Amino acid sequence: MRPVPRFVAALVALTLVLATAATLLAALAPAAAAAAPAAGGLAADAWSLGLLAASVSTALAALGAGYAVAKVGTAAIGALAEKPELFGRLLIFVGLAEGIAIYGLIVSILILNKLV
């Protein structure tokens, strides 16, 4: 088995730290919401679970997109080294892999719109 490059390990660690911070924020949100009336008449539990769902959807989509871009980008660079005329086609594949993160962000925005 090949060792994991340091950059990939650092990227995964950063993603885990950010996901943990978002989860903590979602866990502490009910305490802040108790001081003020709940937005949209939602209970504090529903508010915190909605924030948790939004953060998890974004984090997992970003992690999946990062993995997909790493795999597709590596293959694209290998193919580009042999046939430079494939640049346009290969760029489309990398862009499709990056689209996964956009879908996760859209899902999280839709979840947050339902909370407010």
N, C-alpha and C positions, 0 to 999 in steps of 0.2 A: 504494500500500500504506500502511495506517495505521501510525503509530509505536506501538511497544509501550509501555504505561504503565509508569511507574517501579516501581509496586508489583508488577506482574507480573514485571518483570525482576528485582527484588530477591527475589521468591519463588522464581523459577527458580534464581537464583544460590545462595540458601540451600539449596535442595534438592540442588543439585550438590555443595555443600560437605559437606552431611551424608552424601550417598552416597559421596563420596570418603573421608570419615572412617570410614564403616562398612567400606569396602573395605580401607583401611589396617589397621583392626582385624582384619579377617579374614586379612589377609596376615601380621600379626604374631602371630596366635594360635598358629601352629605352634611358634614360638620359646618361647612360654610353656608350650605343651603338652609340649615336649620335657623340661622340668624335672620335670613330673609325669606320671604314667601317663595315657594317653589315655582319655577318658570313653567308656564303653561298648565298649572295645576297638577303637575306630576308629583308623585311621592318621591321621597329622597332615595329610596331603593331603585326605583325605575330610572331616576336621573343618573345615579352612579353606574348602573348596569349599561345604560345607553352610552355613557362616556367610555366605559370599559370596552364595549363592542366597537366603538369608533376607533379607539386606539389600537385594539387588536387587529382590526381589519386593515388599518394602514400599515402597522408593523409587519404583519405576515405578508402582505402584498409587496412591501418594499424588500423583505428578505427573499421572497420568491423571484422578484425581478432582478435583484442583485445576483442571485445564483444563475438565472437564465442568461443574463448579460455576460456573466463570466464564461459560461460554457459556449454560448453562441459567438461571443467576441473572440474567444480563443480560436475557434474553428474558422471564423471569418478571416482572421489575420493569417492563418495558415493557408487558406485558399487564395487570399489576396497576394501572398508572396509568390505563388505559382502562376496565377492568372490575374494581372492587375485590371483587366477589362471587366471583372466581376464586381467592381467597387459598388456600383449602384444597387445591384441585387443584394449584396451582402449588407449594405446599410439598411435596407428594408427589414431584414431579419433581426438585426440588432434593435431597430426601432420597435418592432413588434414585441420583443422581449421587454423593452422599457415600458411598453403600454400596460403591462401588468400592474405596475406601481400606480399608474394613473387610474386604473379601474378601482384599486383599493382606496385611493383618495376620494374618488367619486362616491363609493359606498359609504365611506365615513362622513362625507358632507351630507348625504341623504339621511343618515342616522341622526346627525346633529340637527338637521332641519326639523326632524320629527320631535326633537326634545324641546325646541324653542317655540 
